[in-house]
Amino acid sequence: MLDEPIEIQLIPSKRLQAFSAVIHGGGCLCLWLSSLPWPLALLGSVAAFFSHYYQIQQQRRIDQHPLNHAVLDYDQFYLHHGDKAQATSRCIAHPWGIVLQVNTERQQQYTVIILPDALPKVEFRRLCVRLRYSFPNKIKEI
């Protein structure tokens, strides 16, 4: 089972969207409860709103991400547009989430945050295990 290729088929993560809403909402609350003048608090709240909106749009367009439909075969990623890629030392594999960063042969770098609800359970577990054991010197475990 460890030798089988893993296809990464991402779906939008509701957990990541909820986490983004809580963080940005908490930031707005802190701005309004601080002693900032109201125009600055309003400006910060607008910036937080647009940041949250950007995060939600990124999640909705996850199907267009270069790492979506990538295949991990042994220690090599094959992206859907034909490039090969290698995992970098900035990858993190944990049962609660994966930060996957790869470098392609054309020196492009792609990063994606994968929470357990963004992949089927079995595929998430397999990806987490494969990242830990196929790249022991590169993958950080928290």
N, CA and C of each residue as an Amber inpcrd file, in Angstrom:
protein
   426
   0.8190000  -1.1900000   0.0000000   0.0000000   0.0000000   0.0000000
   0.8650000   1.2570000   0.0000000   2.0530000   1.1830000   0.5880000
   2.9360000   2.3410000   0.6060000   3.5240000   2.6080000  -0.7660000
   3.5220000   1.6030000  -1.6420000   4.0930000   1.7750000  -2.9680000
   3.1000000   2.3090000  -3.9880000   1.8070000   2.2800000  -3.6730000
   0.8080000   2.7380000  -4.6300000   0.8740000   4.2540000  -4.7840000
   0.7300000   4.7540000  -6.0110000   0.6850000   6.2090000  -6.2030000
  -0.5390000   6.8100000  -5.5070000  -0.3910000   8.0290000  -5.0340000
  -1.4860000   8.7400000  -4.3720000  -1.8700000   9.9280000  -5.2410000
  -3.1340000   9.9790000  -5.6450000  -3.6130000  11.1390000  -6.3960000
  -4.2510000  12.1140000  -5.4130000  -3.8030000  13.3510000  -5.4800000
  -4.3050000  14.3900000  -4.5860000  -5.4780000  15.0800000  -5.2770000
  -6.6860000  14.7850000  -4.8250000  -7.8950000  15.3960000  -5.3800000
  -8.5150000  16.2680000  -4.2970000  -8.1850000  17.5480000  -4.3310000
  -8.5980000  18.4680000  -3.2790000 -10.0290000  18.9580000  -3.4700000
 -10.7190000  19.1510000  -2.3520000 -12.0170000  19.8120000  -2.3450000
 -11.9120000  20.9740000  -1.3560000 -12.7580000  22.0000000  -1.4840000
 -12.6810000  23.1280000  -0.5420000 -12.8650000  22.6670000   0.9050000
 -12.0120000  23.1550000   1.7740000 -12.0220000  22.7620000   3.1820000
 -12.9270000  23.6930000   3.9840000 -13.9960000  23.1510000   4.5270000
 -14.9020000  23.9390000   5.3810000 -14.1980000  24.3380000   6.6780000
 -13.3330000  23.4750000   7.1880000 -12.6020000  23.7950000   8.4200000
 -11.6800000  24.9910000   8.2170000 -10.9900000  25.0350000   7.0950000
 -10.0890000  26.1510000   6.8320000 -10.8740000  27.4480000   6.6530000
 -12.0330000  27.3680000   6.0230000 -12.8780000  28.5490000   5.8660000
 -13.3860000  29.0330000   7.2230000 -13.7960000  28.1080000   8.0840000
 -14.2700000  28.4830000   9.4180000 -13.1330000  29.0730000  10.2510000
 -11.9510000  28.4780000  10.1620000 -10.7890000  28.9920000  10.8850000
 -10.4660000  30.4110000  10.4240000 -10.5200000  30.6440000   9.1250000
 -10.2680000  31.9770000   8.5820000 -11.2970000  32.9790000   9.1020000
 -12.5620000  32.5820000   9.1560000 -13.6150000  33.4760000   9.6500000
 -13.3910000  33.8300000  11.1190000 -13.0250000  32.8450000  11.9270000
 -12.7970000  33.0920000  13.3560000 -11.5940000  34.0150000  13.5570000
 -10.5120000  33.7610000  12.8520000  -9.3060000  34.5820000  13.0050000
  -9.5570000  36.0180000  12.5540000 -10.1590000  36.1880000  11.3870000
 -10.4080000  37.5390000  10.8820000 -11.4610000  38.2650000  11.7290000
 -12.4870000  37.5360000  12.1570000 -13.4920000  38.1430000  13.0350000
 -12.8970000  38.5560000  14.3670000 -12.0400000  37.7140000  14.9200000
 -11.3590000  38.0580000  16.1710000 -10.4580000  39.2680000  16.0160000
  -9.8050000  39.3690000  14.8710000  -8.9710000  40.5400000  14.6070000
  -9.7920000  41.8150000  14.5480000 -10.9530000  41.7420000  13.8950000
 -11.8480000  42.9090000  13.8320000 -12.3310000  43.2890000  15.2260000
 -12.6960000  42.2960000  16.0180000 -13.1600000  42.5600000  17.3740000
 -12.0690000  43.2510000  18.1940000 -10.8420000  42.7840000  18.0680000
  -9.7260000  43.4120000  18.7900000  -9.5170000  44.8540000  18.3450000
  -9.6780000  45.1040000  17.0480000  -9.5300000  46.4760000  16.5530000
 -10.5710000  47.4040000  17.1710000 -11.8280000  46.9250000  17.2230000
 -12.8990000  47.7780000  17.7390000 -12.8290000  47.9250000  19.2580000
 -12.2850000  46.9490000  19.9570000 -12.1780000  47.0450000  21.4120000
 -10.9320000  47.8090000  21.8620000 -10.0150000  48.0440000  20.9420000
  -8.7990000  48.7770000  21.3010000  -9.1000000  50.2760000  21.3580000
  -8.1030000  51.0370000  21.7100000  -8.2870000  52.4860000  21.8320000
  -7.9860000  53.2210000  20.5240000  -8.0510000  52.5060000  19.4140000
  -7.8300000  53.1520000  18.1200000  -8.9890000  54.0840000  17.7830000
  -8.7110000  55.1640000  17.0750000  -9.8170000  55.9930000  16.5790000
 -10.6820000  55.1670000  15.6200000 -11.9780000  55.4490000  15.5870000
 -12.8920000  54.6170000  14.8030000 -12.5370000  54.5530000  13.3210000
 -11.9760000  55.6190000  12.6900000 -11.6270000  55.4490000  11.2660000
 -10.5370000  54.3900000  11.0410000  -9.5820000  54.3140000  11.9610000
  -8.5280000  53.3000000  11.8290000  -9.0830000  51.9000000  12.0810000
  -9.9740000  51.7800000  13.0550000 -10.6020000  50.4790000  13.3150000
 -11.4350000  50.0510000  12.1130000 -12.1260000  51.0000000  11.5000000
 -12.9180000  50.7000000  10.3090000 -12.0140000  50.2730000   9.1560000
 -10.9070000  50.9810000   8.9700000  -9.9580000  50.6370000   7.9060000
  -9.3750000  49.2410000   8.1240000  -9.0050000  48.9290000   9.3580000
  -8.4890000  47.5930000   9.6640000  -9.5330000  46.5140000   9.4610000
 -10.7790000  46.8170000   9.8030000 -11.8630000  45.8470000   9.6120000
 -12.1190000  45.5870000   8.1370000 -12.0530000  46.6370000   7.3290000
 -12.2300000  46.4690000   5.8810000 -11.0920000  45.6170000   5.3180000
  -9.8660000  45.8790000   5.7810000  -8.7210000  45.0770000   5.3270000
  -8.8870000  43.6130000   5.7450000  -9.3530000  43.3790000   6.9690000
  -9.5760000  42.0030000   7.4350000 -10.6770000  41.3330000   6.6240000
 -11.7290000  42.0820000   6.2920000 -12.8130000  41.5180000   5.4860000
 -12.2910000  41.0770000   4.1230000 -11.5130000  41.9420000   3.4630000
 -11.0070000  41.5850000   2.1410000  -9.9930000  40.4400000   2.2090000
  -9.2290000  40.3820000   3.2840000  -8.3090000  39.2590000   3.4670000
  -9.0860000  37.9540000   3.6170000 -10.1500000  37.9800000   4.3990000
 -10.9910000  36.7870000   4.5630000 -11.6580000  36.4220000   3.2370000
 -12.1430000  37.4070000   2.5220000 -12.7700000  37.1640000   1.2190000
 -11.7720000  36.5050000   0.2640000 -10.5210000  36.9790000   0.2770000
  -9.4720000  36.3990000  -0.5680000  -9.2370000  34.9320000  -0.1950000
  -9.1890000  34.6360000   1.0970000  -8.9860000  33.2570000   1.5510000
 -10.1230000  32.3460000   1.0970000 -11.3530000  32.8400000   1.1950000
 -12.5110000  32.0480000   0.7760000 -12.4510000  31.7940000  -0.7310000
 -12.0770000  32.8120000  -1.5020000 -11.9740000  32.6370000  -2.9550000
 -10.8760000  31.6390000  -3.3100000  -9.7760000  31.6670000  -2.5690000
  -8.7060000  30.6880000  -2.8010000  -9.2220000  29.2700000  -2.5690000
 -10.0290000  29.0860000  -1.5380000 -10.5860000  27.7610000  -1.2520000
 -11.5900000  27.3350000  -2.3130000 -12.3750000  28.2790000  -2.7960000
 -13.3670000  27.9360000  -3.8240000 -12.7080000  27.5610000  -5.1450000
 -11.5300000  28.1120000  -5.3930000 -10.8090000  27.8040000  -6.6340000
  -9.7290000  26.7450000  -6.4260000  -9.8590000  25.9400000  -5.3930000
  -8.8380000  24.9260000  -5.0950000  -8.7210000  23.9110000  -6.2280000
  -9.7990000  23.7400000  -6.9930000  -9.7410000  22.7890000  -8.1060000
  -8.8140000  23.2690000  -9.2170000  -8.4330000  24.5470000  -9.2190000
  -7.5170000  25.0790000 -10.2210000  -6.0720000  25.1350000  -9.7230000
  -5.8400000  24.7340000  -8.4880000  -4.4910000  24.7780000  -7.9220000
  -3.6030000  23.7620000  -8.6410000  -2.3460000  24.1240000  -8.9220000
  -1.4450000  23.1990000  -9.6270000  -1.2250000  21.8670000  -8.9100000
  -1.3700000  21.8240000  -7.5880000  -1.1780000  20.5620000  -6.8650000
  -2.4410000  19.7130000  -6.8180000  -3.5630000  20.2580000  -7.2780000
  -4.7740000  19.4430000  -7.3570000  -4.6070000  18.4550000  -8.5060000
  -4.9690000  17.2380000  -8.2870000  -4.8140000  16.1260000  -9.2340000
  -3.3490000  15.7690000  -9.4770000  -2.4540000  16.2230000  -8.5870000
  -1.0630000  15.7780000  -8.6690000  -0.9920000  14.3400000  -8.1640000
  -0.0100000  13.6100000  -8.6530000   0.1730000  12.2170000  -8.2430000
   1.5260000  12.1020000  -7.5480000   1.5190000  11.5370000  -6.3500000
   2.7530000  11.2730000  -5.6160000   3.1140000   9.8170000  -5.8370000
   4.2130000   9.6000000  -6.5430000   4.6840000   8.2460000  -6.8180000
   6.0940000   8.1360000  -6.2550000   6.2630000   7.3240000  -5.2410000
   7.5080000   7.2140000  -4.4790000   7.8630000   8.5810000  -3.9100000
   8.9380000   9.2100000  -4.3820000   9.3190000  10.5110000  -3.8370000
   9.1580000  11.6290000  -4.8640000   8.3980000  11.4050000  -5.8910000
   8.2460000  12.3610000  -6.9880000   6.7730000  12.7400000  -7.1450000
   6.5040000  14.0370000  -7.2650000   5.1580000  14.5130000  -7.5690000
   5.0610000  14.7370000  -9.0690000   3.9720000  14.2930000  -9.6500000
   3.6840000  14.5410000 -11.0610000   2.4600000  15.4420000 -11.1150000
   2.6570000  16.6870000 -11.5300000   1.5610000  17.6400000 -11.5720000
   0.6870000  17.3780000 -12.7850000  -0.5600000  17.8550000 -12.7310000
  -1.5150000  17.5270000 -13.7920000  -1.1500000  18.1510000 -15.1350000
  -0.3110000  19.1870000 -15.1420000   0.0940000  19.7780000 -16.4200000
   1.4130000  19.2190000 -16.9320000   1.8960000  18.1320000 -16.3180000
   3.0370000  17.4050000 -16.8480000   4.3650000  17.6340000 -16.1580000
   4.4670000  18.6280000 -15.2960000   5.7320000  18.8890000 -14.6080000
   5.9800000  17.8630000 -13.5090000   7.2630000  17.6500000 -13.2330000
   7.6680000  16.8510000 -12.0740000   8.0550000  17.8200000 -10.9670000
   7.8650000  17.4050000  -9.7200000   8.1780000  18.2700000  -8.5900000
   8.6980000  17.4440000  -7.4230000   9.4610000  18.1030000  -6.5610000
  10.0070000  17.4940000  -5.3490000   9.5070000  18.2670000  -4.1340000
   9.2540000  17.5600000  -3.0440000   8.8590000  18.2100000  -1.7900000
  10.0440000  18.9980000  -1.2400000   9.7620000  20.1450000  -0.6250000
  10.8140000  20.9600000  -0.0220000  10.9150000  20.6570000   1.4700000
  11.8830000  21.2750000   2.1120000  12.0700000  21.0640000   3.5510000
  11.0570000  21.8460000   4.3780000  10.2210000  22.6490000   3.7500000
   9.2120000  23.4230000   4.4710000   7.8850000  22.6840000   4.6170000
   7.8240000  21.4550000   4.1780000   6.5940000  20.6650000   4.3130000
   6.3970000  20.2570000   5.7660000   5.1350000  20.2100000   6.1700000
   4.7850000  19.7650000   7.5130000   3.6850000  18.7250000   7.3790000
   3.8660000  17.5790000   8.0120000   2.8560000  16.5210000   7.9870000
   2.4090000  16.2420000   9.4150000   1.1260000  16.3810000   9.6540000
   0.5410000  16.1700000  10.9690000  -0.8530000  15.5890000  10.7720000
  -1.3380000  14.7890000  11.7040000  -2.6930000  14.2340000  11.5330000
  -3.7920000  15.2950000  11.4270000  -3.5360000  16.5190000  11.8920000
  -4.5460000  17.5730000  11.8080000  -4.4100000  18.4120000  10.5510000
  -3.3240000  18.2570000   9.8250000  -3.1550000  19.0390000   8.6060000
  -1.7870000  18.8570000   7.9910000  -1.7130000  19.1750000   6.7150000
  -0.4740000  19.0540000   5.9560000  -0.2140000  20.3860000   5.2650000
   1.0170000  20.8670000   5.3680000   1.4530000  21.9890000   4.5480000
   2.3860000  21.3850000   3.5140000   1.9540000  21.3950000   2.2740000
   2.7010000  20.7520000   1.1980000   3.2930000  21.8260000   0.2980000
   4.6160000  21.8240000   0.1940000   5.3110000  22.7730000  -0.6710000
   6.2410000  21.9890000  -1.5800000   6.1320000  22.2430000  -2.8750000
   6.9610000  21.5290000  -3.8450000   7.6580000  22.5200000  -4.7660000
   8.8040000  22.1020000  -5.2790000   9.5340000  22.8420000  -6.3110000
   9.4920000  22.0310000  -7.5890000   9.1640000  22.6810000  -8.6950000
   9.1250000  21.9860000  -9.9740000  10.4960000  22.0470000 -10.6320000
  10.6200000  21.3210000 -11.7360000  11.8760000  21.3410000 -12.4870000
  12.1400000  22.7210000 -13.0840000  11.0670000  23.5020000 -13.3020000
  11.2130000  24.8520000 -13.8620000  11.3850000  25.9090000 -12.7720000
  11.7490000  25.4660000 -11.5710000  12.0090000  26.3420000 -10.4290000
  10.7810000  27.1320000  -9.9780000   9.5970000  26.5850000 -10.1980000
   8.3830000  27.1860000  -9.6550000   8.0790000  26.5120000  -8.3320000
   7.5040000  27.2740000  -7.4130000   7.2000000  26.7360000  -6.0970000
   5.6930000  26.8370000  -5.8590000   5.0920000  25.7390000  -5.4110000
   3.6640000  25.7010000  -5.1150000   3.4730000  25.2280000  -3.6840000
   2.5410000  25.8620000  -2.9870000   2.2430000  25.5030000  -1.6080000
   0.7370000  25.3650000  -1.4440000   0.3200000  24.3790000  -0.6790000
  -1.1000000  24.2060000  -0.3680000  -1.2260000  23.6840000   1.0620000
  -2.2620000  24.1770000   1.7540000  -2.5940000  23.6870000   3.0910000
  -3.7180000  22.6800000   2.9220000  -3.5090000  21.4780000   3.4320000
  -4.5000000  20.4120000   3.2900000  -4.9570000  19.9910000   4.6810000
  -6.2040000  20.2740000   4.9990000  -6.7970000  19.8020000   6.2440000
  -7.5210000  18.4890000   5.9660000  -7.8200000  17.7110000   7.0090000
  -8.4100000  16.3830000   6.7730000  -9.7140000  16.3790000   5.9790000
 -10.4590000  17.4870000   5.9840000 -11.7130000  17.4910000   5.2340000
 -11.5340000  17.9110000   3.7730000 -10.3030000  18.1590000   3.3410000
 -10.0410000  18.5440000   1.9520000  -9.7310000  17.3420000   1.0620000
  -9.5440000  16.1910000   1.6620000  -9.2830000  14.9400000   0.9450000
 -10.1330000  13.8400000   1.5750000 -10.3950000  12.7690000   0.8360000
 -11.0160000  11.6100000   1.4920000 -10.1130000  11.1140000   2.6300000
 -10.7270000  10.5810000   3.6960000  -9.9730000  10.1950000   4.8990000
  -8.8030000   9.2650000   4.5980000  -9.0470000   8.2590000   3.7980000
  -7.9980000   7.2780000   3.5000000  -6.8550000   7.9410000   2.7380000
  -7.1880000   8.7830000   1.7750000  -6.1450000   9.4520000   0.9930000
  -5.3470000  10.4180000   1.8620000  -6.0260000  11.1260000   2.7730000
  -5.3130000  12.0400000   3.6640000  -4.3230000  11.2740000   4.5320000
  -4.7770000  10.1610000   5.1070000  -3.8970000   9.3500000   5.9500000
  -2.7120000   8.8120000   5.1580000  -2.9900000   8.2980000   3.9650000
  -1.9110000   7.7550000   3.1300000  -0.9010000   8.8430000   2.7660000
  -1.3970000  10.0340000   2.4280000  -0.5000000  11.1350000   2.0750000
   0.3530000  11.5370000   3.2690000  -0.2540000  11.6140000   4.4310000
   0.4840000  11.9780000   5.6410000   1.5870000  10.9580000   5.9370000
   1.2480000   9.6840000   5.8660000   2.2310000   8.6230000   6.1190000
   3.3170000   8.6360000   5.0550000   2.9370000   8.7770000   3.8050000
   3.9250000   8.7780000   2.7170000   4.8850000   9.9490000   2.8630000
   4.3680000  11.1200000   3.2100000   5.2470000  12.2740000   3.3780000
   6.2220000  12.0670000   4.5290000   5.7640000  11.4620000   5.6080000
   6.6500000  11.2370000   6.7530000   7.7430000  10.2260000   6.4580000
   7.3980000   9.1480000   5.7480000   8.3550000   8.0520000   5.5770000
   9.1180000   8.0890000   4.2630000   8.5940000   8.7490000   3.2540000
   9.3290000   8.8420000   1.9940000  10.3110000  10.0010000   1.9990000
  10.0400000  11.0070000   2.8300000  10.8940000  12.1830000   2.8990000
  11.3190000  12.4270000   4.3450000  11.9910000  11.4820000   5.0010000
  12.2620000  11.6320000   6.4330000  13.1560000  12.8190000   6.7680000
  14.0210000  13.2310000   5.8630000  14.9140000  14.3480000   6.1570000
  14.2930000  15.6910000   5.8160000  13.1880000  15.6770000   5.0680000
  12.5920000  16.9330000   4.6260000  11.3390000  17.3130000   5.3990000
  10.5460000  16.3330000   5.7950000   9.2380000  16.6130000   6.3690000
   9.3480000  16.8120000   7.8750000   8.7590000  17.8970000   8.3520000
   8.7410000  18.1720000   9.7840000   7.4790000  17.5750000  10.3820000
   7.6320000  17.0000000  11.5540000   6.4790000  16.5040000  12.3050000
   6.3380000  17.3650000  13.5410000   5.1290000  17.7780000  13.7990000
   4.8930000  18.6300000  14.9670000   4.3150000  17.7840000  16.0770000
